[in-house]
Amino acid sequence: MRIKEVIVVEGYHDKQAIDAAVIADCLISGGSAVNETFLRQVERAARDRGVILFTDPDHAGERIRRIVARRVPGCKHAFLPRHEAMAGGDIGIENAKPDAIRRALESVRTDWAGEEPEFSWAEMTEYGLTAHPRAATRRQHLGEKLGIGYGNAKALWKKLNMLGVSREEFERVYQEIEPQFQLQGGKSSS
């Protein structure tokens, strides 16, 4: 599998994992200390070939993703579920198997800045994605199935709107995961 866009990763070991899975060029951020020179390189890559942000599914990775996406609008985003990035207590793209990396890259999403957000904050509560005892588990399953990664309620809400998740796609995936949250006898645990 050959990737046209330049893939932004955090470190050299992430690049090695990408190289084992696909044919692609990578820009390495060097960790969470994203500097001006690196951001200019990403801007240039975005202009010339397009960019896919593929950072670790942790706080530092999400921070890098936010910094770059804010500076370089229109980036594509690849997300790896946390459980596919874990090895020996360490979390990172470098721990992922080539098949998991290929699946993430086949499911990229593009920044979308519509006039009105598709999803309201009130819906986050209605769907049990915030202010609910099992909200974190719901968000984890939903983010994984939608291929947009895990986030707290605010982060997931932003990703739903930013990455152009359609109402139909959301409803289909939500209906798929919701039975996991049903109690015996058909009563909802929401």
MIDOSE-1310 file (N, C-alpha, C; in nm, 2 decimals, decimal comma, always signed):
residues 190
mrik	+0,08/-0,12/+0,00/+0,00/+0,00/+0,00/+0,09/+0,12/+0,00; +0,07/+0,21/-0,10/+0,14/+0,34/-0,11/+0,05/+0,45/-0,07; +0,11/+0,54/+0,02/+0,04/+0,66/+0,07/+0,09/+0,78/+0,00; +0,01/+0,86/-0,07/+0,05/+0,98/-0,14/+0,08/+1,09/-0,04
eviv	+0,00/+1,11/+0,06/+0,03/+1,22/+0,16/+0,15/+1,19/+0,24; +0,20/+1,29/+0,31/+0,31/+1,28/+0,40/+0,24/+1,25/+0,54; +0,29/+1,15/+0,61/+0,24/+1,12/+0,74/+0,32/+1,18/+0,85; +0,25/+1,25/+0,94/+0,32/+1,32/+1,05/+0,31/+1,22/+1,17
vegy	+0,43/+1,18/+1,22/+0,43/+1,10/+1,34/+0,52/+1,16/+1,45; +0,52/+1,10/+1,57/+0,59/+1,17/+1,68/+0,74/+1,14/+1,68; +0,78/+1,01/+1,65/+0,91/+0,97/+1,67/+0,96/+0,88/+1,56; +1,09/+0,85/+1,57/+1,16/+0,76/+1,47/+1,10/+0,62/+1,48
hdkq	+1,07/+0,57/+1,60/+1,02/+0,43/+1,60/+0,88/+0,43/+1,54; +0,80/+0,53/+1,55/+0,67/+0,54/+1,48/+0,69/+0,53/+1,33; +0,79/+0,60/+1,28/+0,82/+0,60/+1,14/+0,86/+0,45/+1,10; +0,94/+0,39/+1,18/+0,98/+0,25/+1,15/+0,85/+0,16/+1,14
aida	+0,76/+0,18/+1,23/+0,63/+0,10/+1,22/+0,55/+0,13/+1,10; +0,55/+0,26/+1,06/+0,48/+0,30/+0,94/+0,55/+0,23/+0,82; +0,68/+0,24/+0,81/+0,76/+0,18/+0,70/+0,74/+0,03/+0,69; +0,71/-0,04/+0,80/+0,68/-0,18/+0,80/+0,54/-0,22/+0,75
avia	+0,46/-0,12/+0,75/+0,32/-0,14/+0,71/+0,28/-0,09/+0,57; +0,34/+0,03/+0,53/+0,31/+0,09/+0,40/+0,43/+0,16/+0,34; +0,42/+0,20/+0,22/+0,52/+0,28/+0,15/+0,47/+0,43/+0,17; +0,55/+0,51/+0,24/+0,51/+0,65/+0,27/+0,62/+0,73/+0,32
dcli	+0,61/+0,86/+0,30/+0,71/+0,95/+0,36/+0,65/+1,00/+0,49; +0,74/+1,02/+0,58/+0,70/+1,07/+0,72/+0,77/+1,20/+0,76; +0,70/+1,28/+0,83/+0,77/+1,39/+0,90/+0,76/+1,36/+1,05; +0,87/+1,37/+1,12/+0,88/+1,33/+1,26/+0,88/+1,46/+1,34
sggs	+0,78/+1,47/+1,43/+0,77/+1,59/+1,52/+0,88/+1,60/+1,62; +0,93/+1,48/+1,66/+1,03/+1,49/+1,77/+0,97/+1,50/+1,91; +0,84/+1,46/+1,92/+0,78/+1,46/+2,05/+0,69/+1,59/+2,06; +0,65/+1,62/+2,18/+0,56/+1,72/+2,21/+0,61/+1,86/+2,19
avne	+0,74/+1,88/+2,18/+0,80/+2,01/+2,16/+0,79/+2,05/+2,02; +0,68/+2,07/+1,96/+0,66/+2,11/+1,82/+0,71/+2,25/+1,80; +0,81/+2,26/+1,71/+0,87/+2,39/+1,69/+0,82/+2,45/+1,55; +0,86/+2,58/+1,53/+0,82/+2,65/+1,41/+0,87/+2,59/+1,29
tflr	+1,00/+2,54/+1,29/+1,06/+2,48/+1,17/+0,97/+2,36/+1,13; +0,94/+2,28/+1,22/+0,86/+2,16/+1,19/+0,72/+2,20/+1,14; +0,66/+2,30/+1,19/+0,52/+2,34/+1,15/+0,53/+2,40/+1,00; +0,64/+2,46/+0,97/+0,66/+2,51/+0,83/+0,68/+2,39/+0,74
qver	+0,75/+2,29/+0,78/+0,76/+2,17/+0,70/+0,62/+2,10/+0,67; +0,54/+2,10/+0,78/+0,41/+2,04/+0,76/+0,32/+2,13/+0,67; +0,33/+2,26/+0,68/+0,26/+2,35/+0,59/+0,30/+2,32/+0,44; +0,43/+2,31/+0,42/+0,48/+2,28/+0,28/+0,43/+2,15/+0,23
aard	+0,44/+2,05/+0,32/+0,39/+1,91/+0,28/+0,24/+1,91/+0,24; +0,16/+1,99/+0,33/+0,02/+2,00/+0,30/-0,01/+2,06/+0,17; +0,06/+2,16/+0,14/+0,04/+2,23/+0,01/+0,08/+2,14/-0,11; +0,19/+2,07/-0,10/+0,24/+1,99/-0,21/+0,18/+1,86/-0,23
rgvi	+0,15/+1,79/-0,11/+0,10/+1,65/-0,12/-0,01/+1,61/-0,03; -0,04/+1,70/+0,07/-0,14/+1,66/+0,17/-0,07/+1,60/+0,29; -0,14/+1,60/+0,40/-0,08/+1,55/+0,52/-0,18/+1,47/+0,60; -0,13/+1,36/+0,66/-0,21/+1,27/+0,75/-0,14/+1,28/+0,88
lftd	-0,22/+1,33/+0,98/-0,17/+1,33/+1,12/-0,20/+1,19/+1,18; -0,09/+1,12/+1,23/-0,10/+0,99/+1,28/-0,02/+0,99/+1,41; -0,08/+1,04/+1,52/+0,00/+1,05/+1,64/-0,05/+0,94/+1,74; +0,02/+0,93/+1,85/-0,01/+0,82/+1,95/-0,15/+0,85/+2,01
pdha	-0,22/+0,75/+2,05/-0,35/+0,77/+2,11/-0,34/+0,80/+2,26; -0,27/+0,90/+2,29/-0,25/+0,95/+2,43/-0,26/+1,10/+2,44; -0,24/+1,15/+2,55/-0,25/+1,30/+2,57/-0,15/+1,37/+2,49; -0,03/+1,33/+2,49/+0,08/+1,40/+2,41/+0,05/+1,39/+2,26
geri	+0,00/+1,28/+2,22/-0,03/+1,27/+2,07/-0,14/+1,36/+2,03; -0,25/+1,36/+2,12/-0,36/+1,45/+2,09/-0,32/+1,60/+2,09; -0,23/+1,63/+2,18/-0,18/+1,77/+2,19/-0,11/+1,81/+2,06; -0,02/+1,72/+2,01/+0,05/+1,75/+1,88/-0,05/+1,76/+1,77
rriv	-0,15/+1,67/+1,76/-0,25/+1,67/+1,66/-0,32/+1,81/+1,66; -0,36/+1,86/+1,78/-0,43/+1,98/+1,79/-0,34/+2,10/+1,74; -0,22/+2,10/+1,78/-0,13/+2,21/+1,74/-0,11/+2,21/+1,59; -0,09/+2,10/+1,53/-0,06/+2,09/+1,39/-0,19/+2,12/+1,31
arrv	-0,31/+2,07/+1,35/-0,43/+2,09/+1,28/-0,48/+2,23/+1,29; -0,45/+2,30/+1,40/-0,48/+2,44/+1,42/-0,40/+2,53/+1,32; -0,27/+2,49/+1,30/-0,18/+2,57/+1,22/-0,20/+2,53/+1,07; -0,24/+2,41/+1,04/-0,25/+2,36/+0,90/-0,39/+2,30/+0,88
pgck	-0,48/+2,39/+0,85/-0,62/+2,34/+0,83/-0,63/+2,24/+0,71; -0,72/+2,15/+0,71/-0,75/+2,06/+0,61/-0,67/+1,93/+0,61; -0,60/+1,91/+0,73/-0,52/+1,78/+0,74/-0,62/+1,66/+0,75; -0,56/+1,55/+0,71/-0,64/+1,42/+0,73/-0,59/+1,37/+0,86
hafl	-0,67/+1,28/+0,92/-0,64/+1,23/+1,05/-0,66/+1,08/+1,05; -0,56/+1,01/+1,10/-0,56/+0,86/+1,11/-0,56/+0,84/+1,26; -0,64/+0,74/+1,31/-0,65/+0,71/+1,45/-0,63/+0,56/+1,47; -0,55/+0,53/+1,58/-0,53/+0,39/+1,62/-0,59/+0,37/+1,75
prhe	-0,68/+0,27/+1,77/-0,73/+0,24/+1,90/-0,62/+0,21/+2,00; -0,64/+0,26/+2,12/-0,54/+0,24/+2,23/-0,50/+0,10/+2,25; -0,59/+0,01/+2,24/-0,55/-0,13/+2,27/-0,46/-0,19/+2,15; -0,47/-0,13/+2,03/-0,38/-0,17/+1,93/-0,24/-0,10/+1,93
amag	-0,23/-0,01/+2,02/-0,10/+0,07/+2,03/-0,03/+0,04/+2,16; -0,07/-0,07/+2,24/-0,01/-0,10/+2,37/+0,08/-0,21/+2,36; +0,19/-0,20/+2,43/+0,29/-0,31/+2,44/+0,37/-0,29/+2,57; +0,36/-0,38/+2,67/+0,43/-0,37/+2,79/+0,41/-0,24/+2,87
gdig	+0,29/-0,19/+2,87/+0,26/-0,07/+2,94/+0,29/+0,06/+2,87; +0,35/+0,04/+2,75/+0,38/+0,16/+2,67/+0,28/+0,17/+2,56; +0,24/+0,30/+2,53/+0,14/+0,33/+2,42/+0,21/+0,41/+2,31; +0,19/+0,36/+2,19/+0,24/+0,44/+2,08/+0,22/+0,37/+1,95
iena	+0,23/+0,44/+1,84/+0,22/+0,39/+1,70/+0,32/+0,28/+1,68; +0,44/+0,30/+1,74/+0,55/+0,20/+1,72/+0,52/+0,06/+1,77; +0,41/+0,05/+1,86/+0,38/-0,08/+1,91/+0,27/-0,15/+1,82; +0,22/-0,08/+1,72/+0,11/-0,14/+1,64/+0,16/-0,24/+1,54
kpda	+0,08/-0,34/+1,51/+0,10/-0,43/+1,41/+0,08/-0,37/+1,27; +0,15/-0,41/+1,17/+0,13/-0,35/+1,03/-0,02/-0,35/+0,99; -0,09/-0,46/+1,02/-0,24/-0,46/+0,98/-0,32/-0,35/+1,04; -0,29/-0,32/+1,17/-0,36/-0,22/+1,24/-0,33/-0,08/+1,18
irra	-0,20/-0,06/+1,15/-0,16/+0,07/+1,08/-0,23/+0,08/+0,95; -0,23/-0,02/+0,87/-0,30/-0,01/+0,74/-0,45/+0,02/+0,75; -0,51/-0,05/+0,85/-0,66/-0,02/+0,87/-0,68/+0,13/+0,91; -0,59/+0,18/+1,00/-0,61/+0,32/+1,04/-0,59/+0,41/+0,92
lesv	-0,49/+0,38/+0,83/-0,46/+0,47/+0,72/-0,57/+0,45/+0,61; -0,64/+0,34/+0,61/-0,75/+0,33/+0,51/-0,87/+0,40/+0,56; -0,88/+0,44/+0,68/-1,00/+0,50/+0,74/-0,97/+0,65/+0,78; -0,88/+0,72/+0,71/-0,85/+0,86/+0,74/-0,98/+0,94/+0,73
rtdw	-0,98/+1,05/+0,81/-1,09/+1,15/+0,80/-1,02/+1,28/+0,78; -1,10/+1,37/+0,71/-1,05/+1,51/+0,68/-1,11/+1,61/+0,77; -1,03/+1,71/+0,81/-1,09/+1,82/+0,89/-1,21/+1,88/+0,80; -1,31/+1,91/+0,87/-1,42/+1,97/+0,81/-1,47/+2,09/+0,89
agee	-1,49/+2,21/+0,83/-1,53/+2,32/+0,91/-1,66/+2,37/+0,85; -1,77/+2,31/+0,88/-1,90/+2,35/+0,84/-1,95/+2,47/+0,91; -2,06/+2,53/+0,85/-2,11/+2,65/+0,91/-2,17/+2,62/+1,05; -2,25/+2,51/+1,06/-2,31/+2,47/+1,18/-2,26/+2,33/+1,22
pefs	-2,23/+2,31/+1,35/-2,19/+2,18/+1,39/-2,31/+2,08/+1,37; -2,28/+1,96/+1,33/-2,38/+1,85/+1,31/-2,43/+1,81/+1,45; -2,35/+1,81/+1,55/-2,39/+1,75/+1,68/-2,39/+1,86/+1,78; -2,49/+1,87/+1,86/-2,50/+1,97/+1,97/-2,44/+1,91/+2,10
waem	-2,40/+2,00/+2,19/-2,35/+1,95/+2,32/-2,46/+1,88/+2,39; -2,59/+1,92/+2,38/-2,70/+1,86/+2,45/-2,71/+1,71/+2,41; -2,68/+1,68/+2,29/-2,68/+1,54/+2,24/-2,58/+1,45/+2,31; -2,47/+1,51/+2,35/-2,37/+1,43/+2,42/-2,43/+1,37/+2,55
teyg	-2,51/+1,45/+2,61/-2,58/+1,40/+2,73/-2,69/+1,30/+2,70; -2,77/+1,34/+2,60/-2,88/+1,25/+2,55/-2,83/+1,11/+2,52; -2,72/+1,10/+2,45/-2,67/+0,97/+2,41/-2,58/+0,91/+2,52; -2,57/+0,97/+2,64/-2,50/+0,91/+2,75/-2,35/+0,91/+2,72
ltah	-2,30/+1,01/+2,65/-2,16/+1,03/+2,62/-2,09/+1,12/+2,72; -2,17/+1,18/+2,81/-2,12/+1,27/+2,92/-2,22/+1,27/+3,03; -2,17/+1,30/+3,15/-2,26/+1,30/+3,27/-2,34/+1,17/+3,29; -2,27/+1,06/+3,26/-2,33/+0,93/+3,28/-2,22/+0,84/+3,33
praa	-2,26/+0,75/+3,42/-2,15/+0,66/+3,48/-2,08/+0,57/+3,38; -2,14/+0,54/+3,27/-2,07/+0,46/+3,16/-2,03/+0,54/+3,04; -2,03/+0,67/+3,05/-2,00/+0,76/+2,94/-1,86/+0,73/+2,88; -1,76/+0,72/+2,96/-1,62/+0,69/+2,91/-1,62/+0,57/+2,83
trrq	-1,69/+0,46/+2,87/-1,69/+0,34/+2,80/-1,76/+0,35/+2,66; -1,87/+0,42/+2,67/-1,95/+0,45/+2,54/-1,86/+0,53/+2,45; -1,79/+0,64/+2,50/-1,71/+0,72/+2,41/-1,60/+0,63/+2,35; -1,54/+0,55/+2,43/-1,43/+0,46/+2,38/-1,48/+0,37/+2,27
hlge	-1,59/+0,31/+2,28/-1,65/+0,22/+2,18/-1,68/+0,30/+2,06; -1,75/+0,41/+2,08/-1,80/+0,49/+1,96/-1,68/+0,55/+1,89; -1,58/+0,60/+1,96/-1,46/+0,66/+1,89/-1,38/+0,55/+1,81; -1,38/+0,43/+1,87/-1,31/+0,32/+1,80/-1,38/+0,28/+1,67
klgi	-1,51/+0,26/+1,68/-1,59/+0,22/+1,57/-1,60/+0,32/+1,46; -1,60/+0,45/+1,50/-1,60/+0,56/+1,40/-1,46/+0,59/+1,34; -1,36/+0,53/+1,41/-1,22/+0,55/+1,36/-1,17/+0,70/+1,39; -1,22/+0,76/+1,50/-1,18/+0,89/+1,53/-1,11/+0,90/+1,66
gygn	-1,08/+0,79/+1,72/-1,00/+0,78/+1,85/-1,08/+0,82/+1,97; -1,03/+0,79/+2,08/-1,09/+0,82/+2,21/-1,07/+0,96/+2,25; -1,16/+1,02/+2,33/-1,14/+1,15/+2,39/-1,24/+1,17/+2,50; -1,21/+1,27/+2,58/-1,31/+1,30/+2,69/-1,43/+1,35/+2,61
akal	-1,54/+1,39/+2,68/-1,66/+1,43/+2,62/-1,64/+1,55/+2,52; -1,57/+1,65/+2,57/-1,55/+1,77/+2,49/-1,47/+1,73/+2,36; -1,36/+1,65/+2,38/-1,28/+1,62/+2,27/-1,36/+1,53/+2,17; -1,44/+1,44/+2,21/-1,52/+1,36/+2,12/-1,62/+1,45/+2,05
wkkl	-1,68/+1,54/+2,12/-1,78/+1,63/+2,05/-1,71/+1,71/+1,94; -1,59/+1,76/+1,97/-1,52/+1,84/+1,87/-1,48/+1,75/+1,75; -1,44/+1,63/+1,78/-1,40/+1,54/+1,67/-1,52/+1,50/+1,58; -1,64/+1,47/+1,64/-1,76/+1,44/+1,57/-1,78/+1,55/+1,47
nmlg	-1,77/+1,68/+1,51/-1,80/+1,79/+1,42/-1,69/+1,82/+1,33; -1,57/+1,82/+1,38/-1,45/+1,86/+1,30/-1,42/+1,76/+1,19; -1,44/+1,63/+1,21/-1,40/+1,53/+1,12/-1,52/+1,48/+1,03; -1,63/+1,56/+1,03/-1,74/+1,54/+0,94/-1,81/+1,41/+0,95
vsre	-1,83/+1,36/+1,08/-1,91/+1,24/+1,10/-2,05/+1,27/+1,07; -2,11/+1,20/+0,98/-2,25/+1,23/+0,94/-2,35/+1,17/+1,05; -2,47/+1,23/+1,05/-2,57/+1,19/+1,14/-2,60/+1,04/+1,12; -2,61/+1,00/+0,99/-2,64/+0,86/+0,96/-2,53/+0,76/+1,01
efer	-2,41/+0,80/+0,99/-2,30/+0,71/+1,04/-2,30/+0,70/+1,19; -2,32/+0,82/+1,25/-2,32/+0,82/+1,40/-2,43/+0,73/+1,45; -2,55/+0,74/+1,40/-2,67/+0,66/+1,44/-2,64/+0,52/+1,42; -2,59/+0,48/+1,30/-2,56/+0,34/+1,27/-2,47/+0,28/+1,37
vyqe	-2,36/+0,35/+1,40/-2,25/+0,30/+1,49/-2,31/+0,30/+1,64; -2,38/+0,40/+1,67/-2,44/+0,41/+1,81/-2,53/+0,29/+1,83; -2,62/+0,26/+1,74/-2,71/+0,15/+1,75/-2,64/+0,02/+1,76; -2,52/+0,01/+1,69/-2,44/-0,11/+1,70/-2,38/-0,13/+1,84
iepq	-2,33/-0,02/+1,90/-2,27/-0,04/+2,03/-2,37/-0,03/+2,15; -2,48/+0,03/+2,13/-2,57/+0,05/+2,25/-2,62/-0,08/+2,31; -2,64/-0,19/+2,24/-2,69/-0,31/+2,30/-2,59/-0,36/+2,41; -2,46/-0,32/+2,41/-2,37/-0,36/+2,51/-2,40/-0,29/+2,64
fqlq	-2,48/-0,18/+2,64/-2,52/-0,11/+2,76/-2,66/-0,14/+2,81; -2,72/-0,24/+2,75/-2,86/-0,27/+2,79/-2,85/-0,37/+2,91; -2,95/-0,35/+3,00/-2,96/-0,45/+3,11/-3,04/-0,56/+3,08; -3,04/-0,67/+3,16/-3,13/-0,79/+3,14/-3,27/-0,74/+3,13
ggks	-3,35/-0,80/+3,05/-3,49/-0,77/+3,05/-3,52/-0,65/+2,95; -3,42/-0,61/+2,88/-3,44/-0,51/+2,77/-3,45/-0,37/+2,82; -3,43/-0,34/+2,95/-3,42/-0,20/+3,00/-3,29/-0,14/+2,97; -3,29/-0,02/+2,93/-3,16/+0,05/+2,90/-3,10/+0,09/+3,03
ss	-2,96/+0,09/+3,03/-2,89/+0,13/+3,15/-2,85/+0,28/+3,14; -2,90/+0,35/+3,03/-2,87/+0,49/+3,02/-2,95/+0,56/+3,12
